[in-house]
Amino acid sequence: MSIKKKNLDLILYYFTGTGNALTAGRWMVDEAGKRGIAVHLQAIDRGYKPPADELKGKNLIGFLYPTHGFSLAPSMLYFILHLPRGQGTAVFLLNTRAGSKLGQWQIPGLSGMAQLLPLLILLLKGYRIRGGLPLDMPSNWISLHPAYRKSWIDFLLERCQKEARIFITDILDGKLKFWRVMISLPLDLAVFPISVLYYLIGRFALAKTFMYSTTCDACMICVNNCPVGAISIRGNRPYWSFHCESCMRCINNCPRLAIQSSHLILAIMILLSMLPFAVWILVHTPFSQLITVPFIGTLMDGYIVLFIMYCLYLIIQRLLKLRLINSIFSYTALTYYWKRYRAPGIRLKDYQP
C-alpha cells in the first residue's frame, strides 16, 4: 500500500537535547514543503501527550530523537509506548547518533536498540513501518569529549542534510527505506547488553555527575529549558534528579559555562561499583541462590551504588557552596576546559515546545 497521496498529512514528533533531531526535522519540513505538503513539527518535551484528535486523519508519522546509551531517548520510548493503536498508519524513525570524521571519511556511530526497539513496539501497535534512518550528526555528549571543531561540524552536517532529504523524499514517494538500519544491525545487536544496562542503571548514574560551578548565577535557563523537568533549584542552585536523561541541553546552553559533568564524582561512582555490595546483601538474605544469576547480581550492585550516589550527591550539593570544594570538583571536570555544542541555527527559544 503506497503512502503517496495528494492529501498526505504528515506529523513529526521529535525529542532533542542540543538541536540535532530538530535540525533534521527542519530539513524534512523544508523538503516536504517543496511538494506542497504541510508538516506539523511537534516537540514531546515534558511528557507531551497528543490531544485526542491530533492523530486523526494522519497517514504518515515520523519520530525523530537522539541515541542515548545505544538506545532511544527514554522520553521518546515512553511517548511511543503510550500512542494509541496505529490501525495501519505509516510511520518512520530517525535517530541521530554520534557521528565523527577521519580525514574525508564520515565515521558512523552506533544505534544499538535506538531503531530496533521502537520498530518492534510500533509493529505490535499496528503501525506500518516505512523506514528508518540512523543519522550521524555531530556528537553532543560533552561528558565524554569536547565539542568538535567547526570544520568537523560543517562536514558532518553537509552529509547528514543530504541523507535526511533523500530519505524523506523516498518516504514521500512510497519507498521502503531500511538499508542503513540493516547495515549496522550486527554491531547494534552486539551492544544490546550495554543498552539494557544503560537504560536500567547507567543513565541514572550519569544524572548525578552534573554540578554547578562558582560562576553559576541561578539564571534558571537550565531549569526552564530542561525537556524532562529534571532540574530544580535547591539552595538557590540547580539540582539534577534521576529524571535527567543526559540530553546535554543544560551543559551545552549555559551562557556562563557554569554547568559541569564532574569526572571526580564519576570516579567515586566507579570505585563504589567495584565493591561487592550486591553479593554481600544476597549472601545475608534468603535469596543467596540469586548470586548464581549474574544479571540479577549486576542489577543489585548497580542499584545499591545508585542509592549511595544519591546520598553522596545530596552531601556534595551542599559542599559545593564552599568555594574551595567547588573549585576542586570544577577543575577536575574535563568539561571545565572543553568547548560546548549546539546545532548551528538553534537558539534557546527553539527549545520551547
C-alpha positions, 0 to 999 in steps of 0.5 A, spaced: 500 500 500 503 506 497 503 512 502 503 517 496 497 521 496 495 528 494 492 529 501 498 526 505 498 529 512 504 528 515 506 529 523 513 529 526 514 528 533 521 529 535 525 529 542 532 533 542 537 535 547 542 540 543 538 541 536 540 535 532 533 531 531 530 538 530 535 540 525 533 534 521 526 535 522 527 542 519 530 539 513 524 534 512 519 540 513 523 544 508 523 538 503 516 536 504 514 543 503 517 543 496 511 538 494 506 542 497 505 538 503 504 541 510 508 538 516 506 539 523 513 539 527 511 537 534 516 537 540 514 531 546 518 535 551 515 534 558 511 528 557 507 531 551 501 527 550 497 528 543 490 531 544 485 526 542 484 528 535 491 530 533 492 523 530 486 523 526 486 523 519 494 522 519 497 517 514 504 518 515 508 519 522 515 520 523 519 520 530 525 523 530 530 523 537 537 522 539 541 515 541 542 515 548 546 509 551 545 505 544 538 506 545 532 511 544 531 517 548 527 514 554 522 520 553 521 518 546 520 510 548 515 512 553 511 517 548 511 511 543 509 506 548 503 510 550 500 512 542 494 509 541 493 503 536 496 505 529 490 501 525 495 501 519 498 508 519 505 509 516 510 511 520 518 512 520 524 513 525 530 517 525 535 517 530 541 521 530 547 518 533 554 520 534 557 521 528 565 523 527 570 524 521 577 521 519 580 525 514 574 525 508 571 519 511 564 520 515 565 515 521 558 512 523 556 511 530 552 506 533 544 505 534 544 499 538 536 498 540 535 506 538 531 503 531 530 496 533 526 497 539 521 502 537 520 498 530 518 492 534 513 496 539 510 500 533 509 493 529 505 490 535 501 497 535 499 496 528 503 501 525 506 500 518 513 501 518 516 505 512 523 506 514 528 508 518 534 512 518 540 512 523 543 519 522 550 521 524 550 528 526 555 531 530 556 528 537 553 532 543 555 528 549 560 533 552 561 528 558 565 524 554 569 529 549 569 536 547 565 539 542 568 538 535 571 543 531 567 547 526 570 544 520 568 537 523 561 540 524 560 543 517 562 536 514 558 532 518 552 536 517 553 537 509 552 529 509 547 528 514 542 534 510 543 530 504 541 523 507 535 526 511 532 529 504 533 523 500 530 519 505 524 523 506 523 524 499 523 516 498 518 516 504 514 521 500 514 517 494 512 510 497 519 507 498 521 502 503 527 505 506 531 500 511 538 499 508 542 503 513 538 500 519 540 493 516 547 495 515 549 496 522 544 491 525 550 486 527 554 491 531 547 494 534 545 487 536 552 486 539 551 492 544 544 490 546 547 488 553 550 495 554 543 498 552 539 494 557 544 496 562 544 503 560 537 504 560 536 500 567 542 503 571 547 507 567 543 513 565 541 514 572 548 514 574 550 519 569 544 524 572 548 525 578 555 527 575 552 534 573 554 540 578 554 547 578 560 551 578 562 558 582 560 562 576 553 559 576 548 565 577 541 561 578 539 564 571 534 558 571 535 557 563 537 550 565 531 549 569 526 552 564 529 549 558 530 542 561 525 537 556 524 532 562 523 537 568 529 534 571 532 540 574 530 544 580 533 549 584 535 547 591 539 552 595 538 557 590 542 552 585 540 547 580 539 540 582 539 534 577 534 528 579 534 521 576 529 524 571 535 527 567 536 523 561 543 526 559 540 530 553 546 535 554 541 541 553 543 544 560 551 543 559 551 545 552 546 552 553 549 555 559 551 562 557 556 562 563 559 555 562 557 554 569 554 547 568 559 541 569 559 533 568 564 532 574 569 526 572 571 526 580 564 524 582 564 519 576 570 516 579 567 515 586 561 512 582 566 507 579 570 505 585 563 504 589 561 499 583 567 495 584 565 493 591 561 487 592 555 490 595 550 486 591 553 479 593 554 481 600 546 483 601 544 476 597 549 472 601 545 475 608 538 474 605 534 468 603 535 469 596 543 467 596 541 462 590 540 469 586 548 470 586 548 464 581 544 469 576 549 474 574 544 479 571 540 479 577 547 480 581 549 486 576 542 489 577 543 489 585 550 492 585 548 497 580 542 499 584 545 499 591 551 504 588 545 508 585 542 509 592 549 511 595 550 516 589 544 519 591 546 520 598 553 522 596 550 527 591 545 530 596 552 531 601 556 534 595 550 539 593 551 542 599 559 542 599 559 545 593 557 552 596 564 552 599 568 555 594 574 551 595 570 544 594 567 547 588 573 549 585 576 542 586 570 538 583 570 544 577 577 543 575 577 536 575 571 536 570 574 535 563 568 539 561 571 545 565 576 546 559 572 543 553 568 547 548 560 546 548 555 544 542 549 546 539 546 545 532 548 551 528 541 555 527 538 553 534 537 558 539 534 557 546 527 559 544 527 553 539 527 549 545 520 551 547 515 546 545 
